[in-house]
């Protein structure tokens, strides 16, 4: 199978700080926490390391290690950081025929500051990742690909999203998209209008909640239908609590029903350590997260969604795809960077077999 990964390429600088050297403040509602960095002082760190990341590169490496023939469509600068990105692609056997270069801006970079629970604060300079143009995603660049995987697109690059979906769809590819929150909130209308051509939409809980007002507006009602199953205290969090944004509330099953009315084939919602939900024609499938001691959370979403997309595009069962994604994401969380924990197919298959009891699949039929 041939896959095209479109999105960002970034050089990550990862800073690990011991808990004792930085204060953390958690809000009373426990949904937000902050690292407090004192001005004018030097803070000792455990390590400062450099790695290659970015949504398209992370997804490309993930799929390549699964045995998929991958090409990356990214834009980098004519600089040292860009050369480091190319070296990573070469090392991981990701094709570079669609890599674009420009002098307009420098290659994207980020600094991740990680402490306490290892959920890093990320400072980012998006650079060339914001510069995709219509001619960069011309339809002839999509010929011959079985899977087109679109990660978060920034600034004017996000304007290319409908063009990318149209081009991939015209070539008969399986279209999987993992948009970012800015793309969903600032460009909601063109995004929703493209859903009928998308085979898999993948969002996290916060991103899913941002779509709730638009979905309720499309349903022309302030309240949608009730759940078709009784909710118990034993069910996963989102199935119990649903989604909420700006005063609009929606049950999770209703969210999936409404968004699938747009024509999108499958919809994935991830909820961190609470697991993930995949809606398809059979119903909604839930897979718990694999519990491990985290070293870093960056890249876990890329690992999960790229693995799931690859397995589904290869026509694997939803249960296997969810388990494979959960195991590969856990591998990434067990390392500080976004790629070291990504598994090769044989190792992933073995890890799935060894964790079946920890990854039960629950399905709610429509």
C-alpha positions as CSV (number, residue, x, y, z in Angstrom):
1,X,0.0,0.0,0.0
2,X,1.2,3.5,-0.8
3,X,0.4,6.4,1.5
4,X,0.9,10.2,1.2
5,X,1.3,12.1,4.5
6,X,0.6,15.9,4.3
7,X,1.3,18.4,7.1
8,X,4.0,19.7,9.2
9,X,7.7,19.0,9.8
10,X,9.3,20.4,12.9
11,X,12.7,20.2,14.7
12,X,11.8,19.6,18.4
13,X,14.0,20.7,21.3
14,X,12.8,18.8,24.4
15,X,13.6,20.1,27.9
16,X,13.1,17.8,30.8
17,X,12.9,19.5,34.2
18,X,12.9,17.8,37.5
19,X,9.7,18.3,39.6
20,X,11.6,20.0,42.4
21,X,13.0,22.6,40.0
22,X,9.7,24.0,38.7
23,X,6.4,24.7,40.4
24,X,3.1,23.4,39.0
25,X,-0.3,25.0,39.6
26,X,-3.5,23.0,39.1
27,X,-6.9,24.8,38.9
28,X,-9.6,23.7,41.3
29,X,-11.6,22.1,38.5
30,X,-8.6,19.9,37.7
31,X,-8.9,20.4,33.9
32,X,-6.0,22.8,33.5
33,X,-2.5,23.0,35.1
34,X,0.4,25.4,34.6
35,X,4.2,25.3,35.0
36,X,5.5,28.4,36.7
37,X,8.8,29.6,35.3
38,X,10.4,32.3,37.4
39,X,11.7,35.2,35.4
40,X,15.4,36.1,35.5
41,X,16.7,32.8,36.9
42,X,18.4,29.7,35.4
43,X,16.7,26.4,35.9
44,X,18.7,23.2,36.0
45,X,17.4,20.6,33.6
46,X,17.7,16.8,33.5
47,X,18.3,16.9,29.7
48,X,18.0,19.1,26.6
49,X,17.8,17.1,23.4
50,X,16.9,17.6,19.7
51,X,14.5,15.4,17.7
52,X,12.6,15.5,14.4
53,X,8.8,15.7,14.7
54,X,5.7,17.4,13.1
55,X,2.5,15.7,12.2
56,X,3.3,14.6,8.7
57,X,6.8,13.4,9.6
58,X,5.6,11.5,12.7
59,X,2.8,9.9,10.7
60,X,5.1,9.0,7.9
61,X,7.6,7.3,10.2
62,X,4.8,5.5,11.9
63,X,3.4,4.1,8.7
64,X,6.8,3.3,7.2
65,X,7.7,1.1,10.3
66,X,4.4,-0.7,9.7
67,X,5.6,-1.7,6.2
68,X,3.7,0.9,4.2
69,X,5.3,2.7,1.3
70,X,5.1,6.3,2.5
71,X,5.7,9.7,0.8
72,X,5.8,13.0,2.8
73,X,4.3,16.2,1.3
74,X,5.8,18.9,3.5
75,X,7.4,22.3,3.1
76,X,10.8,23.1,4.7
77,X,13.3,25.9,4.6
78,X,16.7,26.0,2.9
79,X,18.4,25.7,6.3
80,X,20.1,23.3,8.6
81,X,16.8,22.3,10.3
82,X,15.4,21.4,6.9
83,X,18.4,19.2,6.2
84,X,17.8,17.4,9.6
85,X,14.3,16.7,8.5
86,X,15.4,15.2,5.2
87,X,18.0,13.1,7.1
88,X,15.2,11.7,9.3
89,X,13.1,10.8,6.2
90,X,16.0,9.1,4.6
91,X,16.8,7.1,7.7
92,X,13.2,6.0,8.1
93,X,12.6,5.1,4.4
94,X,10.0,7.8,3.8
95,X,10.1,9.1,0.2
96,X,11.0,12.7,-0.4
97,X,9.6,13.2,-4.0
98,X,6.9,15.6,-2.7
99,X,9.1,17.6,-0.2
100,X,9.0,21.3,-1.0
101,X,11.6,24.0,-0.2
102,X,11.4,27.7,0.2
103,X,13.5,30.7,1.3
104,X,10.4,32.6,2.5
105,X,10.6,31.3,6.1
106,X,12.7,28.9,8.2
107,X,11.8,25.3,8.9
108,X,9.3,24.9,11.7
109,X,10.8,24.5,15.2
110,X,9.4,23.9,18.7
111,X,10.6,23.8,22.3
112,X,8.9,21.4,24.7
113,X,9.2,22.0,28.4
114,X,8.3,18.8,30.3
115,X,8.0,18.2,34.1
116,X,5.7,16.6,36.7
117,X,3.3,14.4,34.7
118,X,5.3,14.8,31.5
119,X,2.5,16.6,29.7
120,X,4.7,19.1,28.0
121,X,4.1,22.8,27.4
122,X,5.1,23.4,23.7
123,X,6.4,26.7,22.3
124,X,6.2,26.5,18.5
125,X,7.5,28.5,15.5
126,X,5.5,27.1,12.6
127,X,7.6,28.6,9.9
128,X,7.4,27.0,6.5
129,X,4.5,24.8,7.7
130,X,2.2,27.7,7.1
131,X,3.2,28.2,3.5
132,X,1.4,25.5,1.4
133,X,-0.1,26.9,-1.8
134,X,-2.7,25.6,-4.1
135,X,-0.1,24.6,-6.7
136,X,1.7,22.6,-4.0
137,X,-1.2,20.2,-3.8
138,X,-2.1,19.9,-7.5
139,X,-4.2,16.8,-8.3
140,X,-1.4,15.1,-10.2
141,X,0.6,14.8,-7.0
142,X,-2.0,12.4,-5.6
143,X,-1.9,9.8,-8.4
144,X,-1.1,6.3,-7.3
145,X,-1.7,6.6,-3.6
146,X,-4.1,4.3,-1.7
147,X,-4.1,6.4,1.4
148,X,-4.0,10.2,1.8
149,X,-3.4,11.2,5.4
150,X,-3.8,14.9,6.3
151,X,-2.5,16.2,9.6
152,X,-3.0,19.6,11.2
153,X,-2.5,22.5,8.7
154,X,-1.5,25.9,9.9
155,X,-2.5,29.4,8.8
156,X,-2.7,29.7,5.0
157,X,-1.8,26.1,4.6
158,X,-5.2,25.3,6.1
159,X,-6.8,27.0,3.1
160,X,-5.5,24.1,1.0
161,X,-7.5,21.6,3.0
162,X,-10.6,21.4,0.6
163,X,-8.2,21.1,-2.4
164,X,-6.3,18.3,-0.8
165,X,-9.5,16.4,0.0
166,X,-10.9,16.9,-3.5
167,X,-7.6,15.8,-5.1
168,X,-7.3,12.7,-3.0
169,X,-10.9,11.8,-3.5
170,X,-10.7,12.3,-7.3
171,X,-7.8,9.8,-7.3
172,X,-9.9,7.2,-5.4
173,X,-7.7,7.3,-2.3
174,X,-8.8,6.5,1.3
175,X,-8.8,10.0,2.9
176,X,-7.9,10.2,6.6
177,X,-7.7,13.6,8.3
178,X,-6.5,14.7,11.7
179,X,-7.2,18.5,11.9
180,X,-6.2,20.9,14.6
181,X,-8.4,23.0,16.8
182,X,-7.6,26.2,14.9
183,X,-8.6,24.6,11.7
184,X,-11.9,23.5,13.1
185,X,-12.8,26.8,14.7
186,X,-11.6,29.3,12.1
187,X,-12.6,27.3,9.0
188,X,-15.5,25.2,10.3
189,X,-17.7,25.7,7.2
190,X,-15.3,24.6,4.5
191,X,-14.2,21.8,6.7
192,X,-17.7,20.4,7.3
193,X,-18.4,20.8,3.6
194,X,-15.5,18.4,2.8
195,X,-16.6,15.7,5.2
196,X,-18.6,13.7,2.5
197,X,-15.3,13.0,0.7
198,X,-13.5,11.9,3.9
199,X,-13.2,8.2,4.9
200,X,-11.9,8.8,8.4
201,X,-12.1,11.9,10.6
202,X,-10.0,11.8,13.7
203,X,-10.2,14.4,16.5
204,X,-9.5,14.5,20.2
205,X,-12.2,15.4,22.8
206,X,-11.5,19.1,22.8
207,X,-11.6,19.2,19.0
208,X,-14.9,17.2,18.9
209,X,-16.5,19.6,21.4
210,X,-15.6,22.6,19.2
211,X,-17.8,21.0,16.5
212,X,-20.9,20.7,18.7
213,X,-22.4,24.1,18.0
214,X,-22.1,23.7,14.2
215,X,-23.6,20.2,14.4
216,X,-26.5,21.4,16.5
217,X,-27.1,24.3,14.1
218,X,-27.1,21.8,11.2
219,X,-29.7,19.8,13.0
220,X,-31.7,23.0,13.4
221,X,-32.4,22.3,17.0
222,X,-31.0,23.2,20.4
223,X,-31.4,19.5,21.5
224,X,-30.9,16.4,19.6
225,X,-32.3,12.9,20.1
226,X,-31.7,10.8,23.2
227,X,-29.3,7.9,23.6
228,X,-30.6,4.6,22.3
229,X,-29.0,2.8,25.3
230,X,-29.1,3.3,29.0
231,X,-26.1,5.0,30.5
232,X,-24.6,3.4,33.6
233,X,-21.8,4.4,35.9
234,X,-19.6,1.7,34.4
235,X,-19.4,3.2,31.0
236,X,-16.4,5.3,29.8
237,X,-16.4,9.0,30.6
238,X,-17.5,10.5,27.3
239,X,-20.3,8.0,26.9
240,X,-21.6,9.1,30.3
241,X,-20.9,12.8,30.1
242,X,-21.1,13.6,26.4
243,X,-19.6,16.7,24.8
244,X,-20.0,20.4,25.8
245,X,-18.9,23.6,24.2
246,X,-20.1,27.2,24.7
247,X,-23.3,26.3,26.4
248,X,-24.2,23.6,23.8
249,X,-24.4,20.0,25.0
250,X,-24.5,16.8,23.0
251,X,-24.5,13.1,23.9
252,X,-21.6,11.2,22.4
253,X,-23.8,8.9,20.3
254,X,-25.8,11.9,19.0
255,X,-22.5,13.6,18.1
256,X,-21.5,10.6,16.0
257,X,-24.9,10.3,14.4
258,X,-25.0,13.9,13.4
259,X,-21.5,14.1,12.0
260,X,-21.9,10.9,10.1
261,X,-25.0,12.5,8.4
262,X,-22.5,14.7,6.6
263,X,-21.3,11.6,4.7
264,X,-18.0,11.0,6.5
265,X,-17.2,7.2,6.6
266,X,-15.8,6.8,10.1
267,X,-15.2,9.1,13.0
268,X,-12.6,8.7,15.8
269,X,-12.7,10.6,19.0
270,X,-9.7,10.2,21.4
271,X,-9.9,11.0,25.1
272,X,-6.4,10.6,26.4
273,X,-6.1,8.0,29.2
274,X,-9.8,7.4,29.0
275,X,-9.4,5.6,25.6
276,X,-10.9,6.2,22.2
277,X,-14.2,5.8,20.3
278,X,-14.5,4.8,16.7
279,X,-17.9,5.2,14.9
280,X,-18.6,3.2,11.8
281,X,-21.6,1.6,10.1
282,X,-21.9,-1.0,12.9
283,X,-21.9,1.4,15.8
284,X,-19.5,3.0,18.2
285,X,-16.5,0.9,19.4
286,X,-14.5,1.9,22.5
287,X,-10.9,0.8,23.3
288,X,-9.3,1.8,26.6
289,X,-5.8,3.3,26.7
290,X,-2.9,1.1,27.6
291,X,-1.8,2.3,31.0
292,X,2.0,2.9,31.3
293,X,4.3,5.3,33.1
294,X,4.6,8.3,30.7
295,X,7.9,10.0,29.8
296,X,6.3,12.3,27.3
297,X,2.8,12.8,25.6
298,X,3.9,14.6,22.5
299,X,3.3,12.5,19.4
300,X,0.9,10.1,21.0
301,X,-2.0,11.4,18.9
302,X,0.1,11.1,15.7
303,X,1.0,7.6,16.5
304,X,-2.5,6.5,17.4
305,X,-4.3,8.1,14.4
306,X,-1.7,7.2,11.8
307,X,-1.7,3.5,13.0
308,X,-5.5,3.4,13.0
309,X,-5.6,4.9,9.5
310,X,-3.1,2.5,8.1
311,X,-4.9,-0.5,9.5
312,X,-8.3,0.6,8.4
313,X,-7.0,1.5,4.9
314,X,-5.6,-2.1,4.8
315,X,-9.1,-3.3,5.6
316,X,-8.3,-4.7,9.0
317,X,-11.1,-5.0,11.6
318,X,-12.0,-2.0,13.7
319,X,-11.1,-4.0,16.9
320,X,-7.6,-4.8,15.6
321,X,-7.1,-1.2,14.3
322,X,-8.0,0.3,17.7
323,X,-5.8,-2.1,19.7
324,X,-2.9,-1.5,17.3
325,X,-3.3,2.2,17.7
326,X,-3.5,2.0,21.5
327,X,-0.3,-0.1,21.7
328,X,1.7,2.1,19.3
329,X,0.6,5.3,21.1
330,X,1.7,3.7,24.4
331,X,5.1,3.0,22.9
332,X,5.5,6.7,22.0
333,X,4.4,7.8,25.5
334,X,7.0,5.6,27.0
335,X,9.8,7.7,25.3
336,X,10.4,11.5,25.6
337,X,10.3,12.1,21.8
338,X,7.6,11.5,19.2
339,X,9.2,8.7,17.2
340,X,11.5,6.4,19.3
341,X,8.6,4.4,20.6
342,X,7.0,3.7,17.2
343,X,6.9,0.0,16.6
344,X,7.6,-2.1,13.5
345,X,4.7,-4.4,12.4
346,X,6.1,-7.7,13.9
347,X,6.8,-6.1,17.2
348,X,3.4,-4.4,17.2
349,X,1.5,-7.6,16.4
350,X,3.3,-9.3,19.3
351,X,2.5,-6.4,21.7
352,X,-1.1,-6.6,20.7
353,X,-1.3,-10.3,21.5
354,X,0.3,-9.7,24.8
355,X,-2.2,-7.0,25.8
356,X,-5.5,-8.4,24.7
357,X,-6.9,-8.6,28.2
358,X,-5.9,-4.9,28.9
359,X,-7.6,-3.7,25.7
360,X,-11.2,-5.0,25.7
361,X,-13.4,-3.6,22.9
362,X,-16.9,-2.4,23.8
363,X,-19.4,-1.8,21.0
364,X,-22.7,0.2,21.1
365,X,-24.9,-0.6,18.1
366,X,-26.9,2.1,16.4
